Amino acid sequence: MNVQNLPSTGDRLFLMHREVIVTNVYPIFRLVKIHYLKESFEFFVDVSAVTTEPNYTNSISIEILT
């Protein structure tokens, strides 16, 4: 997501292919607090990780590197 077009609280976006809801935005740190639909666990991601359309690109978990 472009830093000039930061999301707003309540926006529905995508983290990879799963839909999320933005619960808070921290523009100074370029972070957004989100949670998946139908889940209550909230977490932070970089604003560039969320998109307006689903992304089905293959990826690997960072946990593999440890």
C-alpha positions in Angstrom: 0.0 0.0 0.0 1.3 3.4 -0.9 2.3 5.5 2.2 0.4 8.5 0.8 -2.7 6.5 0.8 -2.7 5.0 4.3 -5.7 2.9 5.3 -8.2 4.1 7.8 -9.6 2.3 10.8 -12.4 -0.1 9.7 -11.0 -0.6 6.2 -11.2 -4.1 4.8 -7.9 -5.1 3.1 -5.9 -8.2 2.3 -2.9 -9.7 3.9 -1.7 -12.1 1.2 -5.0 -13.8 0.2 -6.9 -13.4 3.5 -9.2 -10.5 4.2 -8.3 -8.4 7.3 -9.9 -5.4 9.1 -7.7 -2.4 10.1 -8.2 -1.6 13.8 -5.6 1.2 14.1 -3.1 3.0 12.0 0.3 4.3 13.2 1.6 6.6 10.3 4.8 7.6 12.1 5.9 4.0 12.2 4.1 2.9 9.0 2.3 0.2 10.9 -1.3 -1.0 10.9 -3.0 -3.1 13.6 -5.2 -5.7 11.9 -7.2 -8.8 12.6 -8.5 -11.5 10.3 -12.3 -11.6 9.7 -14.1 -13.7 12.3 -11.0 -13.7 14.6 -10.3 -11.4 17.5 -6.5 -11.8 17.7 -4.9 -8.5 16.6 -1.4 -8.0 15.3 0.8 -5.4 13.7 2.1 -5.4 10.1 4.0 -2.9 7.9 1.6 -0.8 5.9 3.1 -2.1 2.7 2.1 -5.7 3.5 -1.6 -5.0 3.1 -3.2 -4.6 -0.3 -6.6 -3.8 -1.7 -6.7 -7.0 -3.7 -5.8 -10.6 -2.7 -2.3 -11.8 -3.5 -1.8 -15.5 -4.3 2.0 -15.3 -4.8 3.7 -18.3 -3.3 5.8 -17.6 -0.2 7.7 -19.4 2.6 7.5 -18.8 6.3 10.4 -17.1 8.1 10.2 -19.8 10.7 12.0 -22.1 8.3 15.1 -19.9 8.6 15.5 -20.5 12.4 
